[in-house]
Amino acid sequence: MRKRNKTWITSAHQGFVDENLHSNTLAAYELAAKKGADMIETDARMTKDGVLIVNHDADVKGYDEFGNEVKFVISETDYSVIRSISLLKERVEENRIPTLKEALHLAYFTGMCINIDLKEGLTNAERIAKLVVSMGMRGRTVYATNGAGAEAINLILSIDPQARFIDTKQNYTKEALKSVEDYQGKCYVYTWDFSDENIEDIRNSGCMLATISLNEENAKEAFRHHPDMAEYPHTSDFEKIETELSN
């Protein structure tokens, strides 16, 4: 029987999808919430006219209102254009690209945390952190710093003191984080290498452990190390996997 109170964070990478639904959309995040995700992972980029949106890549590929394939560079395109694009031909409205504000709004009202990948590093990090605080998500946000390191962490902490952070083992070492006060309770190292040696390296850094890219084949091996966060791709049924693991 699954325990009532989990001791790890279940994170849905770009939400959860079903047939004819694209990842990194509000509908995908809503599905993740319904399945019991503690957190959604998403990606922040800024449009030409200064709107923070959610998209993994630096460009958007999708379909216009006539069903024609289109592609736009986000930094060179206004949000009104990007908003008109459907990521898939089917279920057009559900497959629109949301703003970061909309994603934060959904996380707030569904009770989820949010992991924001700062795709542009320090650029716009201050603005993103201020938006997070204004949306009531202080203490419920993990920022992926993408190599921006202690500079980005300390900047964001000056705005969102309860923030947490995530990056690779190479970027989050004791030396690299020495200027971050109490980093051990603030920083996660993510990995898809579940070997004993690699996990020991991460634990020795003092950071929390985030195992990523989990599926039915590798989840048992990942949970052998008792991760603090378990992240699943949008195609993995995390609810089913974790129920089986805890039985």
DAFEN-V448194 format. One record per residue. N is the residue number from 1. BURIAL is I if it has 9 or more other C-alpha atoms within 8 Angstrom, else O. D_LAST is the distance of its C-alpha to the last C-alpha in Angstrom with 2 decimals. Layout:
{{N & BURIAL & D_LAST} {N & BURIAL & D_LAST}}
//
This chain:
{{1 & O & 4.93} {2 & O & 6.07} {3 & O & 9.01} {4 & O & 12.34} {5 & O & 14.13} {6 & O & 13.08} {7 & O & 15.15} {8 & O & 15.86} {9 & I & 17.87} {10 & I & 16.71} {11 & I & 20.03} {12 & I & 21.18} {13 & I & 24.12} {14 & I & 26.92} {15 & I & 24.70} {16 & I & 23.01} {17 & I & 25.18} {18 & O & 25.62} {19 & O & 28.63} {20 & O & 31.93} {21 & I & 30.56} {22 & I & 31.30} {23 & I & 29.27} {24 & I & 30.68} {25 & I & 31.88} {26 & I & 31.39} {27 & I & 29.79} {28 & I & 27.17} {29 & I & 26.48} {30 & I & 26.30} {31 & I & 23.70} {32 & I & 21.56} {33 & I & 22.02} {34 & O & 21.09} {35 & O & 17.75} {36 & O & 17.07} {37 & I & 18.43} {38 & I & 19.62} {39 & I & 22.40} {40 & I & 24.51} {41 & I & 26.50} {42 & I & 30.06} {43 & I & 33.49} {44 & I & 36.77} {45 & I & 40.23} {46 & I & 43.59} {47 & I & 45.93} {48 & I & 49.70} {49 & O & 50.37} {50 & O & 47.93} {51 & I & 44.87} {52 & I & 41.47} {53 & I & 39.27} {54 & I & 35.88} {55 & I & 36.19} {56 & I & 34.90} {57 & O & 38.16} {58 & I & 41.67} {59 & O & 42.81} {60 & I & 41.66} {61 & I & 41.67} {62 & I & 41.56} {63 & I & 43.83} {64 & I & 46.69} {65 & O & 47.58} {66 & O & 49.30} {67 & O & 46.37} {68 & O & 48.04} {69 & O & 46.08} {70 & O & 46.83} {71 & O & 46.05} {72 & I & 46.85} {73 & I & 46.68} {74 & I & 45.03} {75 & I & 47.41} {76 & O & 50.37} {77 & I & 49.34} {78 & I & 49.43} {79 & I & 46.36} {80 & O & 48.21} {81 & O & 48.23} {82 & I & 44.62} {83 & I & 43.56} {84 & I & 45.30} {85 & I & 43.26} {86 & I & 40.37} {87 & I & 37.89} {88 & I & 37.50} {89 & I & 40.05} {90 & O & 37.70} {91 & I & 36.65} {92 & I & 39.18} {93 & O & 38.63} {94 & I & 34.85} {95 & I & 35.55} {96 & I & 37.97} {97 & I & 37.67} {98 & I & 36.98} {99 & I & 38.57} {100 & I & 36.63} {101 & I & 37.74} {102 & I & 36.09} {103 & I & 32.77} {104 & I & 33.01} {105 & I & 33.95} {106 & I & 30.89} {107 & I & 28.57} {108 & I & 30.41} {109 & O & 30.07} {110 & O & 26.43} {111 & O & 25.44} {112 & I & 24.29} {113 & I & 25.55} {114 & I & 27.48} {115 & I & 28.04} {116 & I & 31.63} {117 & I & 32.77} {118 & I & 36.42} {119 & I & 37.70} {120 & O & 41.23} {121 & I & 40.50} {122 & I & 42.80} {123 & O & 44.62} {124 & I & 43.68} {125 & I & 41.10} {126 & I & 43.13} {127 & O & 43.39} {128 & I & 39.67} {129 & I & 38.86} {130 & I & 41.47} {131 & I & 40.00} {132 & I & 36.52} {133 & I & 38.04} {134 & O & 40.14} {135 & I & 37.12} {136 & O & 35.39} {137 & I & 32.74} {138 & I & 33.82} {139 & I & 30.88} {140 & I & 28.53} {141 & I & 29.85} {142 & I & 29.16} {143 & I & 32.12} {144 & I & 32.01} {145 & I & 35.36} {146 & I & 35.96} {147 & O & 38.11} {148 & I & 40.07} {149 & I & 38.76} {150 & I & 39.99} {151 & O & 42.77} {152 & I & 40.44} {153 & I & 38.05} {154 & I & 40.94} {155 & I & 42.52} {156 & I & 39.43} {157 & I & 38.80} {158 & O & 42.37} {159 & I & 41.40} {160 & I & 37.72} {161 & I & 37.25} {162 & O & 33.54} {163 & I & 32.78} {164 & I & 30.39} {165 & I & 30.94} {166 & I & 29.44} {167 & I & 31.11} {168 & I & 31.10} {169 & I & 31.30} {170 & O & 34.97} {171 & I & 35.80} {172 & I & 33.88} {173 & I & 35.32} {174 & O & 36.55} {175 & O & 40.07} {176 & I & 39.51} {177 & I & 37.88} {178 & O & 40.26} {179 & O & 42.02} {180 & I & 38.88} {181 & O & 38.52} {182 & O & 35.11} {183 & I & 33.68} {184 & O & 30.67} {185 & O & 29.23} {186 & I & 30.42} {187 & I & 29.76} {188 & I & 26.87} {189 & I & 27.33} {190 & I & 25.58} {191 & I & 24.94} {192 & O & 23.59} {193 & O & 24.52} {194 & I & 21.56} {195 & O & 23.79} {196 & O & 23.95} {197 & O & 27.58} {198 & I & 27.14} {199 & I & 24.36} {200 & O & 26.58} {201 & O & 29.48} {202 & I & 27.67} {203 & I & 26.58} {204 & O & 30.19} {205 & I & 31.53} {206 & I & 30.09} {207 & I & 28.39} {208 & I & 24.85} {209 & I & 22.63} {210 & I & 21.81} {211 & I & 20.15} {212 & I & 21.43} {213 & O & 21.58} {214 & I & 17.87} {215 & I & 16.86} {216 & O & 14.56} {217 & O & 16.57} {218 & O & 16.71} {219 & I & 13.79} {220 & I & 12.00} {221 & O & 15.47} {222 & I & 16.08} {223 & O & 13.13} {224 & O & 14.31} {225 & O & 17.14} {226 & O & 15.42} {227 & I & 17.44} {228 & I & 19.04} {229 & I & 19.04} {230 & I & 17.20} {231 & I & 19.58} {232 & I & 19.17} {233 & I & 22.24} {234 & I & 23.21} {235 & O & 22.25} {236 & I & 18.54} {237 & I & 16.10} {238 & I & 14.22} {239 & I & 12.51} {240 & O & 10.98} {241 & I & 10.28} {242 & O & 8.63} {243 & I & 6.41} {244 & O & 5.36} {245 & O & 5.63} {246 & O & 3.80} {247 & O & 0.00}}
//
